[in-house]
């Protein structure tokens, strides 16, 4: 953990490079610090996964977008950041703001010519069962 899952309308694939968005989001997450100045998210545990929705319905289907001079092909991005429990509300807020800023850096230029919705949600994992198996974490442990 943390995991940032990006769900988006598939029409965005032709407008932007989602790999670059994912990298930017991961890099932003790695800059988040807590009140003590400690990195909040472990480097080896930070994951950003993006999934396009090939089928979707957004808002009114495009009527208002066409009336406003657009093509009516709406797009939407939902980012869900799940972090382990125990972080302060201020740290959660900083994490959400960092993710939002990184997403906006990539998406705001597209909003000049396209109607796009963007939502960022931060939650704490409410685990019933939590297992981890990784060869990534040892790469980032300090000797």
ZIMO-V107914 format. One record per pair of residues at least 12 apart in sequence whose C-alpha atoms are under 7 Angstrom apart, sorted by the first residue. I is the first residue (numbers start at 1). J is the second residue. D is the distance in whole Angstrom. If there is no record, write none. Layout:
# ZIMO-V107914
I	J	D
I	J	D
This chain:
# ZIMO-V107914
1	45	5
1	46	6
1	83	6
1	84	7
2	41	7
2	45	6
2	46	5
2	47	7
2	81	7
2	82	6
2	83	5
2	84	7
3	46	6
3	47	5
3	48	6
3	81	6
3	82	5
3	83	7
4	47	6
4	48	5
4	49	6
4	79	7
4	80	6
4	81	4
4	82	6
5	48	6
5	49	5
5	50	6
5	79	6
5	80	5
5	81	7
6	49	6
6	50	4
6	51	6
6	77	7
6	78	6
6	79	5
6	80	7
7	50	6
7	51	5
7	52	6
7	77	6
7	78	5
7	79	6
8	51	6
8	52	5
8	53	6
8	76	6
8	77	4
8	78	6
9	52	6
9	53	5
9	54	7
9	56	7
9	75	6
9	76	6
9	77	7
10	52	5
10	53	5
10	54	5
11	75	7
12	75	7
21	103	7
21	106	6
22	48	6
24	102	6
25	99	6
25	102	6
25	103	7
26	46	7
26	47	7
26	48	6
28	98	6
28	99	6
28	102	6
29	41	7
29	95	7
29	98	7
29	99	7
30	43	7
32	94	7
32	95	6
34	91	6
43	140	7
44	136	5
44	137	5
44	140	6
45	137	7
58	74	6
62	74	6
70	114	7
74	115	5
74	116	6
75	115	6
75	116	5
75	117	6
76	116	5
76	117	5
76	118	6
77	117	6
77	118	5
77	119	6
78	118	6
78	119	5
78	120	6
79	119	6
79	120	5
79	121	6
80	120	6
80	121	5
80	122	6
81	121	6
81	122	5
81	123	6
82	122	6
82	123	5
82	124	5
82	125	6
83	123	6
83	124	5
83	125	6
84	124	5
84	125	5
85	124	5
85	125	6
96	120	7
96	122	6
100	120	6
